[in-house]
Amino acid sequence: MKSTAKVYFPGLNGLRFFAASMVIFHHVEQYKFWSGMPSAWGNAAVDSLGHQAVSFFFVLSGFLITYLLMVEHQKSGTIHLGKFYWRRILRIWPLYFLIVAIAFFLAPMSKKLGYDIPSELSLAALLSLIFLLPNLLRVMHPTLLGANQLWSVGIEEQFYAVWPVLIRKFIRSIIPFLGAFIFIKLIVHWMLLIGVSANIHPALLKIERIYALFPVEQMAVGGLGAALLFYQYDRIVSFVLNKWLFFITIALLIGSSVSGSHFVLKSYLDAVLFTIILIHVVKRPELHNSLERKSLLHLGNISYGIYMWHTLVITLVIGLVNYLALPINLVSNLIIHMTCFAVSVGVAHFSYKWYETPFLKMKDRFAFDTSSIKRKWASH
């Protein structure tokens, strides 16, 4: 009988849930600001909280996808592109397009819900979302309430479209390929910034903005961490696993959040720091055991749903607060945050159970056998 045991990294589900929680807090403050409520929006730490959580998701995606592609190549001698794409489609598309449909239904109600920002219902916005280009929507069009988080999902889908092709082509020189990919991404960005500063053409500013909001280098850095584990670069991994380096990494991430600093290399630095954390969590039982509780495992499993549903939940909760003209103070702010968090988790739970699971079960048809793969990442 064919075995389809899955490659599993301990602790990462728990981290995924905590990152989703950070994004909820970030967006509650953003939506409060959009509705004219007193908010912490504009605070460097609040701003960084959401952005760094999304950076973590990008690094985690690159780490997991690259590792799984290397496992598949080791097992079968190739990477089956069709199966890979079907697995991604069945995981991402059903919920993605449901959120798009609901957000377009809510768009004309933005003023009635108390939001003082344009939430445009346009053909250009619709086409951007249908063709999985919501990152372009973020730069080129007004915000679509309840769907502004989709920009990162679009980037991941664009990344998934080409990454298995590149990994299959460069699998035998994966480390040099990843290094070159990261370096080229940085050089192109610097060239765009030089063009913008020299005012070569007005369109360059918008192109640079789109390019900056396409942080596939973070996924590549995560992929580099996966390659180091998969091919057992023990000396490098041993250095990374130094406990002092872990504490320094945490301190740098906190410092980066509090300072709110923005520079070209920040995206790369954050990716390296998150990759170090991933390796520590995967390899050190004292870290990942606490993240393997049953409740955290479930919350991690539904984290995609939490991320996808939370802005719609926030839109309606704050819209209700506006409609009822409730006073905004410390207690009501706490209630808003707790309600948005609890309802987002609840909706994601039922979405996962009743809507997403049937599609997830279909993914098994496109799985590959990993039963004989040595778990090179496992703690010894």
C-alpha angles and dihedrals in degrees: 000000000000115000121213100184109169127234104245130190113202118231099015096102090059092049090049091056094049090051090052089051090054090053091052091055090047094051095044088061091045094051091046088055092048090052093050096252123139106268146163090240110135092036109128095228094048091048093048093046093069097037093051091047089055090047088055090053090052093050091046092050092051091046096050099039094047092048093048092048090052090049091051092049092049091049102042104019091242144044115252102220097189093054091046093053093047091052091052093044093052092048100043112023105058094058094034094058093042089056090047091053094048093045091053089050090053096042097087089052096059094106093046089052089055101254115144096201132088113262099185123207099201140147091241091054092047093050091047090055096041092052092047094250101124090137087068089049089057091058103032106036142039119273120280105215113234093018105061090104091063093084090082093047089053091053091051091050091050089049092049090051093065107018100081089049091053094044092050091050096046100030093119092054098031099145095052090044093053092046091050092046092054093045094049091049089055095046093051090050092051090050090052091050091051089051091050093048090049089049091229093160133352091231090063091074092060092042090052090050092052091046092049089052090054100075098173087143087076090057090048091052088051088049089052089056090050091051091051090055097041096050092039101238087182099178093053093042091049090053091048090050093060105128092221089056089054092054091045089051092053091047092051092050092050091047091049091051096047095045094048089212120172124197136142095261095047092089090054094044093051090049092053091048093049091047090054089052092049092053091048093049094047096046103037116070093197087064104039099039092069089051093053098076114133094244093051091047090056093044089051091050091054095040092105088056091046089053093047099044102038099083092051089050091049091048091056098039094051090041088056091048089052093047092051091044090225117183115255115228139130094287096045090046090054091049091050092052094045092047094049091048096046095044092046091053092045095049091045090052094054092040090054093045101044107021111024101036096069089056092044091054089056089059090073089073088065099041124117126223112261098165096113097043114116109236095235092174096057120114116254 
